[in-house]
Amino acid sequence: MNKKLKSYYFLVALELMLFLSGTAFSQDDLLADLKLEADTDPGYTEATFKSTRVINSHSVETLGEGSLDFRISHRFGKLNSGAYNFWGLDEATIRLALEYGITDRLTVGLGRSSFEKTIDGYAKYKLLRQRSNASASFPLSVTWFSNVAYNALKNGDEVIEENPEYRFSFAHQLIIARKFSPGVSLQVAPILIHRNLKEEFETSNDTYAVEFGGRVKVSKRVSINADYIYRINTNTDNPYYNSFSIGVDIETGGHVFQLHFTNSQGMIEEMFVTRTDGQWSEGDIFYGFNISRQFALKKKK
């Protein structure tokens, strides 16, 4: 086994150890630890989703004030790559991120992806919260999300080297969600992606899309999630596909462990909204997981 593969398998083992170690540090329910929808008013709906992600896309959730989320996102290679690549297990991309709840409504984050060596940062603010009680009610939760990404890959392109602004892309989403019952939550999110450098087949630097996400709870700590993104202004020359992901969320103490299948390799909005090159019907499916480990840095009042 060469040195590169040894390092890769060591990293995967380290990620899994981090996940398994969580049960030793916490026996409390995740909501008590994170309080994603922390509020003393019992009328507010809590935990529309168990994580700040549905799968690839952001969910309507924000972190609680003082909560630090260390997030590992991992995508193996395509399942149809065959036995030589161990059906994708020999190839992988990874994103590491730190996210912090400044208030119960405002979350910021910073991440770095091995795919195209991209650095990204985001801010996310919960505008409205679903609630239902005798004094007041509102049927939806609404969250605004914006991010900026910088592609640091050295590809030898003179145009990009001379114009570093071409490396930037931006994403904006208005996430609208409703928790219909303790076991069913749905969300929809209009999306705008702006890339400073458009590809030859594109007629605009802007891509408009709509995300549809859902969660169905099957046990106290397990749910099935799905995430689909429909691109609106694409043309016939566009070689990419709409992103579709499906998986399982497993909650264990201070962790949310997400296992999923997706046709998107990239893990930030500019990648999986505009440049998903996998096709489900051809077996271009990436198996992956997200590990979310939260730490309470500030005591609740």
N, C-alpha and C positions, 0 to 999 in steps of 0.2 A: 504494500500500500504506500503510495507516494505521500510526501509531506503535506501537500495541499489537502488531500482527502482526510488525512489524520487530523489536521486542524479543523476541518469542516465538521467531522463527526464529533470532535471534542466540544465544539460550539453547540451542536444540537443537544448533546448530553448535558451540557451546562444549563441550557434553557429548560430542559425537562426536570432537572434537579431543582431549579428555582421554583418551578410549578409545584412539584411534590412537597417541597419544604413548607409551603404555605399552611398546610393543615397543622403543622407543629406549632405555628405561631398564633393561630387564631381558631377559636371554637365558636365564635359569635357569628351570627348571620351577617351576610355581606351588607345588608342595608344598615345594620347597627354600626358597622365599621366605617362605611363610606358615607352613608346618608346622602345618596345622589340627589334626592329631592328634599334636603333638610329644610324643615319648616315646622314651627310649633303649631300652626293652624291645621287641625285634623281634616279640614275640607280639601286640602291639596292632594292630588293624585300622586302617588309615589311609584317609582321604578316602572315607568312605561316600558323601558328596556333595561336590562341588567348591566349594560355596558355603554360607554360613550360611542361604540360602533355597533351597527347592525351586523355587518361582516366587513365589507370594504368601506362603505359609506358611514359617515357620522350619523349617530342617532340623535334624537331630540335631547338626550340627557347631557347635563353638565356635572362636573365634580362638585362635591361639597366644599365649603370654605376650609382652606387649610389642608386639603387632601392632595397628596402627590401620587401620581400614577406613573409607574415605570412600565412601559409597554414594549413587548417584543412581538413583531409581526414577521411571519416566516412563510415563504412560498417555495415549494419544491418545483422541479421541472415538470414538463408535460408528461402525463401518464402514457401517451402514445409514443414516447421516445424509445421504448423497447427495453429489452433485457440488458443491453450494453450499458445504458445509463441507469439501470435498476429501476426502470419505470419512473424516472424523474428524481429519485432520491439522491443521485449523485450530483444533481444541479440544484442550486437554490439561490434565492435572494432574501435579504433580511432588512428590516427597518427597526431601528431602536429609537425610542422617544421618551421624553419626560413631559408630563402634563400636570398642570397645577390649578387648583380652584382658588382664585383670588377672592371671590365671594361665592355664595351658593348659586348665583346666576352666571357668573363670568369665569370662564376657563381659558387658559392659554397653554400652548404646547410648542415644542421644538423637537424635530426628528431628523434622522439621517438614514437614507436608503442606500444599500449597496448597488441597486439597479440604477445605472446612470449616475451614481455618486451624487444623488440629489439631496439637498438640504431644504427643509421646509419648516415654516412656522405658521401658527394659526391663532385666531381668537374666536371665541364662541360665547354668545350671550343669549340667555333665556328671556325672551320678551314677555311671554304669557304662560301661565300654568293652568292646566286643567284642574277644575275644582268642582265639588258638588256638596253643598250643605244647605241648611235652612236659610241662611242669610244671603248667600250669593252662589252663583254657579257659572261655569264657563266650560264649554265642551271640548276644548282643544288645548294642547301645549304647543308653543311656537318658539323656535330658536333660530337665531341668525348665526351663520358660520362664514368666515372669510379666511383664506390662507394665501401665502406667497411661497413659491418654490424656486430654487436656483439649481440648475443643472451644471455640476462642476466637472463633468466628463471631458477629458482631453481627447477630442476626436480628430484633431488636425485640420478642421475646417477654418480656413483663413477668414471667412466672413464673420463667423462666430467669435473667433479670437480677436478680431478688430472691433467687434461690436458686442461687448459683454452684456448689454441690455437684452440681447436675444436669448440669453440663458434663463430669463425670468418668465414665470407664468403665474396666473392668479385664478382663484376660484371663489365663488360666492354662492351661498345656498340659503334658502328660507325653508326650514324644516318644520312641517306641520304634522302633528301626531295626535292620536287618541288611544287611550287605553279603554277598550270596550268592556273588558271583564278582567278578573285576576289572571286569566290565561291567554288573552288575545290582545295584541297591540298592533296598530298599523300606522305607517307614516308615509307622507308624500313630500317631495322636496324639489321645487324648481331650481335648476343649476345654471350658472353662467361660468364658463371657462374662457379666460383670455390668455393667449400665448403671444408673446412679443414676436416670435418667429413662426410663421405658418408654413406648412408643408406645401409642395408644388401643386398638389391636387386640391388644396383648400381654397375657397373663394373668400374666406374671411378669417380674421384672427380670433373671432369669437365662436364658441360652440355653445349651443343651448340644449339643455337636456332636462329630463324629469326622472327622479329616483323614486322607486316604490319599494318600501321595506316592510317586513312583518315579522312577528314573533308569536309563536304558539307554545304555551307552557305544557309540558307533558308530565312533569313531576315537580316536587318542591324546588329542586335545584337544576333541572334540565329543561331546556326549551329548544325548539327547532326554529331557525331563522332563515329568511330568504331576502335577497337584495337584487333588484333589477333596475337597470338604467337605460332609458330610451333616449337616444339622440335625435333631436328635432331637425336641425339644419345640415344634414349630410347630403352629399351628392353621389352619383353613381360611380365615380372614380375612387371613392373613399374605400381603402382596403381593410378598414377596421370594423369591429362588430360591437353590438350592444353588450354590456357587461351583465352577466347573471351569476349569482353566487348562492349557494345553499349550504347550511351547516348546522351544527349543534353547539349550544352554549352550555357549559358545565360550571356551576358555581361551587367553589370550595373555600370556605372561610374568606380570606382576604383576596382570593383570586377569582377572576372569570377566565375560563379556558375555552377558547372557541376553536372548534375543528370544522373545516369546510372544504368544499370543492368550488372552484371558480375558473372562468376562462380569462381572467385578468392576472397578469404577473405583477404589474406595478401596484403600489400600495398607497399612492396619494392621488388626489382628484384629477390632476392633469393627465395622469397615466391611465387610470382605469376608466375614466369617462371618455376621453378622446382617443386613446391608443390601445384598446384591447384587441390583440391580434389572434386570440384563441377562438376556435369555433367548436361548440359542444358537439355538433353532429359529426365532426372529424376526430373527436377524441382529444382535442387540444385543451385538456383540463389540468389545472394546477391544484394539487392538494396542498393545504397549508393549515396554519394555526396562528392564533393570536393569544398571547399570555398577558394578562393585565394584573399587576400587583400594586395595591394601594397602601400608602402609609399616611397616617394622620399626624401632620406636623403642627396642628393647632387644635387645642381643645375647644369643643363646642360650648357656647355660653349656656 
